[in-house]
Amino acid sequence: MALRALASVNLAAIERNAAALRSRLAPGVKLCAVVKADASGHGAAPVAGAALAGGASCLAVASAGEAVALRDAGLSAPILVLGALSDDELPHALAAGAGVVAWTDRFVDAVEAALNKGSRLAAAPRPVPVHVKLDSGMGRLGTRDAAHALAIAERIASRPALRLAGVMTHMATADGDREFMAAQLAVFGSFGARLRGALGPVPMHAANSAATLREPASHFDMVRCGIALYGCDPMNEDPDAAGVEPALELSSYVAAVKLASPGESVGYGRRFVATRATWIATIPIGYADGVRRALSDNCEVLVAGRPLPVVGTVSMDNIAVELGPEPLVAPGARVVLIGRDGDHRLTVEDMARRIGTINHEVLCGISARVPRRYHRDGVPCDA
Ligand SMILES: *Cc1c(COP(=O)(O)O)cnc(C)c1O
């Protein structure tokens, strides 16, 4: 049965991408699979399982709820919540046995206090892994002050219920300005040396996908990869160049084919008016599924393997494609919006560039209305 819209995810590709990323790391350097935002729409739990099978040793998410969801799905690997946690969210992260990131004294105390409060966290694993975040130049979360970061690390190390599990920073320009990345790495590196002097070896991590691929000096003891694991290019160019293979395909089908005569229009606002007799296919996927409205008159899709233009306005539930003077296909024909068909390939990076964004945002935009199906190189499998 053709589904109106479908995101199919190749878990074997995720597994190979994890192995490919690991093969770039020196022995002993760990791969942390970042599966926040439902693994950018790919499905956090299945992607996490595949990444672990491919050699990742831990998982990272942005929120407490995401950590809880991974545990509920049966994943037992270490999880790190990278993002800020409010006092209300913190107990949920701890109950999931997740590690957390600190950059204030207050937060370190709040972790301890949460553990001591109420019976709900009696079973929370201890000691709780706590990472310290140095802001070496991203300018968002973390402390900019290395002395303060060191003091926070010492505070954690002095609490029996807590474990100083790592120190981290995040690169602002891993996909761009190399000089700024080098400056950030220098700041983080000298902080690491100071920390080792005071507290002995502590695992350090800094690299996202772009840094992992571009800058071995950023690897330290662990890298945190999301987008490359999904087979997308952190530089938003060609995933082939990144040595990874896209795992997600977004498809639909031709629901209707009809002739537009000269002067007849297609879609809201009559943005497209036929200037010749031309066949139009209607595809039941739209912006509510994640096909952004900015793609109106601004992208191609593969209809039965042929690249053909989307014409007129992308609407909530449908797009229209101009087939030309011949109808070319019958209703039911397969339509690929992201992925391969025959000799052609449409990447999420192509789609992102057309609308002035990056692959992450396009992937995160594929909505919950689109069913996800999982396979391993074409063989259906369970999530
Ligand atoms: C999202 C995130 C990553 C992973 O980034 P990718 O570009 O998807 O590899 C790594 N570290 C932190 C702190 C993040 O928030």
The ligand as an SDF file (V2000), in Angstrom:
LIG
                    3D

 15 15  0  0  0  0  0  0  0  0999 V2000
   23.6820   18.8040   18.8260 C   0  0  0  0  0  0  0  0  0  0  0  0
   24.9840   18.7570   19.5240 C   0  0  0  0  0  0  0  0  0  0  0  0
   26.0180   17.9630   19.0260 C   0  0  0  0  0  0  0  0  0  0  0  0
   25.9090   17.1890   17.7390 C   0  0  0  0  0  0  0  0  0  0  0  0
   25.9280   18.0620   16.6440 O   0  0  0  0  0  0  0  0  0  0  0  0
   25.9290   17.5020   15.1300 P   0  0  0  0  0  0  0  0  0  0  0  0
   26.2120   18.7090   14.3330 O   0  0  0  0  0  0  0  0  0  0  0  0
   24.5690   16.9630   14.8980 O   0  0  0  0  0  0  0  0  0  0  0  0
   26.9710   16.4590   15.0650 O   0  0  0  0  0  0  0  0  0  0  0  0
   27.1870   17.8960   19.7680 C   0  0  0  0  0  0  0  0  0  0  0  0
   27.3260   18.5870   20.9060 N   0  0  0  0  0  0  0  0  0  0  0  0
   26.3500   19.3680   21.4150 C   0  0  0  0  0  0  0  0  0  0  0  0
   26.5650   20.1070   22.6870 C   0  0  0  0  0  0  0  0  0  0  0  0
   25.1580   19.4880   20.7340 C   0  0  0  0  0  0  0  0  0  0  0  0
   24.1950   20.2710   21.2270 O   0  0  0  0  0  0  0  0  0  0  0  0
  1  2  1  0
  2  3  1  0
  2 14  2  0
  3  4  1  0
  3 10  2  0
  4  5  1  0
  5  6  1  0
  6  7  2  0
  6  8  1  0
  6  9  1  0
 10 11  1  0
 11 12  2  0
 12 13  1  0
 12 14  1  0
 14 15  1  0
M  END
$$$$
